[in-house]
Amino acid sequence: MSAPALELTLRNDLSEIARIADEIEAYGEARAWPTKWILNINLSLDELITNTVSYGYQDSDAHEIRITLTEREGSLVVVMEDDGIAYDPFTETAAPDLEAEVEERSVGGLGVYFVKTLMDEVAYERIDGVNRITLVQRTRE
């Protein structure tokens, strides 16, 4: 059985990230989520929201980003939706060269790499002009 979902809406403004992180932390703590879930979700959303706000819009208009967190049978499912340009960060972002010296590495890709390693599942789809990213964090501690 699923717990009630947490539904959040934020503006396409980087200052919103801290508010969203605080809300997720409070919600998760109230439901006794593992600390790992809260940390991994907040780190992942910080990266994905930052990329969406920084690169996802071709105008300076206000846009909404919607996030839903739902606990299902020992897993946390996070869905992030935005109306930015179509972009699949999991296939279109080049993997970082982790063997190269720091000063020789290309800029970009490391954050998405961390999201993919922190989450048990990641997925992207474009539906009716909306980007939908789904993250799944499994296993209770």
N, C-alpha and C positions, 0 to 999 in steps of 0.2 A: 504494500500500500504506500502511496506517495504522501509525503508531508506537504503542507501548503507551500506553494511557490512564493518566492520573493521576486517581485517585479519592480525593476528600477528603470527610470528614464533619466537620461542626462543630455545636456546640450553638447554640441561639438566644441567643447572648450576644455583645455587641459586642466583647468582648475577644478573641474568636476571629479577628477580621479580620486582625490583624497576623500571626498564625501562618499563616493560609492564604496571605497575600501572600508571606511568606518561602518557603513550600513551593513556590508557583508560580514564584517567581523562581529558586530553586535548580534546579527541574526544567527550566525553560525554558533557563536558561544551560547546563545539562548537555547539552541537545539543540541548542544554537546557534540558538535562536529569535531572531528580530529583537527588539531592545530595544523597538521599537514594540508588538509583540505583548504582551510582559510588562507594560509600562506600561498599555496600553489595557485589558487584561483585569483587572489589579489595580484600576485606577480604577473600571471598570464593576462589578466584583464588590463593591467597597467600598460603592458606592452602593446596589446591589440588596440586599445582605445587610443593610445598615443599615436600609433601608426595611422589609424582611421582619421583622427582629428588633423594630424599633420599632413597627410598625403591623399586622403580619400575624397576631398571635395574640391570642385573646380570653381567654386564661388565663395564669397564671404558671408553668405546667408546663414541664418540659424538652422540647424538640423538637429534631429533627435536620434540618439542611440538608445536602443532598448536592450535590457539585459534581464533574463529570467533564470533563476536558479531553482532547481527542483531536486529533491532527494528521492531516489527510487531504489528500493531494495539494496541498500548498502552502497549506492553510487550517487554522486552528485553530478547532475547534468546542468550545464550552463549554456544558454543560447544568447548570442549577441547579434543584434540586427541593426543595420544602418542603410541609409539610402545613398551612400557614396558611390564612387565609380566601382565597377565590377573589378574585383581583385581577390584572388585566392592566395592568401599568404603562405599556405602550406605547400603549394606546388610552384608558385610564381616567384618566390623569394629564393635566391641562390643560397645553398648551404654554405656556411662559413668554413674556411680552411682552418681547422683547429690545430693543424701541424705547423702553420706558418708563424713566424715571429710576429708579435703584436703590431709592430710598426709596418709590417709588410702585408697585413690583412686588409681586404677590401672592407669599406664601410658598409654596414647593414648585414642583416641576416642572422646575427647572433641572438637577438631577442626572440625571433620566431623559432629558432632552434631550441631555445630554452623552453618555450611554450610546448613544443612537441615532446621534449624530454620530461617535463613536469606532469603532463596530462597522460592518462591511459589511452584516450582516443581524442582525435581532432578531426573535424570535418568542415568543409565549406560547400555552400551551394548558393546559387543566385536564383531567387524566385520573385517574379513580377517586379523587377527593378530593385530588389532588396538583397543585400548581402546577408547571409546567415552563417555564422560560425557556431559550431557546436563543440563543446569541450566536455569530456567525461573524466571524472576522477573517481576511481574505484577503491575498494578495500577500506574497511574500518580498521583502526589501530586498537 
